[in-house]
Amino acid sequence: MFAKPIREVTDATAVSAAELAALGAGQVGYIRRMTSEEVNARFPDSPKLGPGLELWALFGADGTPILLTDDRSSTFYRAAEDELKTVSVH
């Protein structure tokens, strides 16, 4: 499933926050539908978007934003260009 081996964990407390954040880094991306209001709230330093827009976002496994678009297909194309396996978040 992943190119790099992931160590087996038998005790969930044995995984550090840094290890958890690194799972899937550079290999997995997630796609999420967002409103312009959510984008404005989550990314206060980004340019402000008008209200009522339905958008699609592609994020890296660690939550790093990669792409914001109004075209869902664009998120899949970009993920393929970056060789990311995609998952959708609802």
C-alpha positions as a printed NumPy array, in Angstrom:
array([[  0.   ,   0.   ,   0.   ],
       [  2.706,   2.511,   0.976],
       [  6.095,   2.716,  -0.694],
       [  7.921,   3.102,   2.622],
       [  7.366,   0.439,   5.283],
       [  5.375,   1.566,   8.282],
       [  6.442,   0.082,  11.56 ],
       [  3.912,  -2.159,  13.252],
       [  2.367,  -0.631,  16.345],
       [  0.767,  -2.785,  18.988],
       [  0.197,  -0.008,  21.534],
       [ -1.51 ,   3.122,  20.2  ],
       [  0.222,   5.269,  22.793],
       [  3.586,   4.243,  21.324],
       [  3.026,   6.464,  18.267],
       [  4.326,   9.988,  18.693],
       [  2.469,  12.985,  17.278],
       [  5.324,  13.5  ,  14.804],
       [  5.134,   9.884,  13.614],
       [  1.373,  10.103,  13.207],
       [  1.661,  13.347,  11.234],
       [  4.28 ,  11.758,   8.962],
       [  2.146,   8.757,   7.985],
       [  1.502,   8.918,   4.269],
       [  3.576,  12.084,   3.78 ],
       [  4.353,  12.505,   0.093],
       [  2.242,   9.46 ,  -0.717],
       [ -1.342,  10.211,   0.305],
       [ -3.483,  13.272,  -0.285],
       [ -7.028,  13.96 ,   0.724],
       [ -9.731,  15.784,  -1.141],
       [-12.351,  17.782,   0.666],
       [-15.255,  19.952,  -0.41 ],
       [-15.19 ,  23.299,   1.366],
       [-17.16 ,  26.503,   1.321],
       [-15.459,  29.845,   0.861],
       [-16.444,  30.656,   4.449],
       [-14.558,  27.565,   5.691],
       [-11.499,  28.512,   3.647],
       [-11.559,  32.062,   5.029],
       [-11.842,  30.749,   8.611],
       [ -9.243,  27.986,   8.292],
       [ -6.669,  30.035,   6.371],
       [ -6.906,  33.598,   7.72 ],
       [ -3.718,  34.697,   5.916],
       [ -5.055,  33.746,   2.479],
       [ -6.868,  36.219,   0.225],
       [-10.499,  36.564,   1.304],
       [-13.066,  34.791,  -0.861],
       [-16.609,  35.942,  -1.458],
       [-19.402,  34.138,   0.407],
       [-21.309,  31.143,  -0.909],
       [-18.633,  29.523,  -3.067],
       [-18.404,  25.72 ,  -3.215],
       [-14.758,  24.722,  -3.59 ],
       [-12.575,  21.613,  -3.64 ],
       [ -9.302,  21.363,  -1.76 ],
       [ -6.409,  18.928,  -2.036],
       [ -4.317,  18.511,   1.102],
       [ -1.203,  16.488,   1.832],
       [ -1.489,  13.704,   4.399],
       [ -0.16 ,  16.1  ,   7.052],
       [ -2.838,  18.705,   6.246],
       [ -0.653,  20.944,   4.094],
       [ -2.863,  22.669,   1.488],
       [ -1.826,  21.846,  -2.081],
       [ -4.664,  23.098,  -4.29 ],
       [ -7.933,  25.019,  -3.979],
       [-10.266,  25.015,  -6.967],
       [-13.911,  25.125,  -7.989],
       [-13.395,  22.056, -10.208],
       [-13.308,  18.703,  -8.384],
       [-11.558,  16.972, -11.298],
       [ -8.614,  19.345, -10.962],
       [ -7.867,  17.96 ,  -7.513],
       [ -7.526,  14.435,  -8.928],
       [ -5.326,  15.601, -11.797],
       [ -3.028,  17.459,  -9.419],
       [ -2.851,  14.473,  -7.067],
       [ -1.887,  12.257, -10.017],
       [  0.803,  14.756, -11.072],
       [  2.207,  14.636,  -7.529],
       [  1.867,  10.823,  -7.486],
       [ -0.455,  10.9  ,  -4.473],
       [ -3.038,   8.271,  -3.652],
       [ -6.243,  10.14 ,  -2.888],
       [ -8.9  ,   9.746,  -0.237],
       [-12.003,  11.849,   0.243],
       [-12.882,  13.477,   3.538],
       [-16.522,  14.217,   4.29 ]])
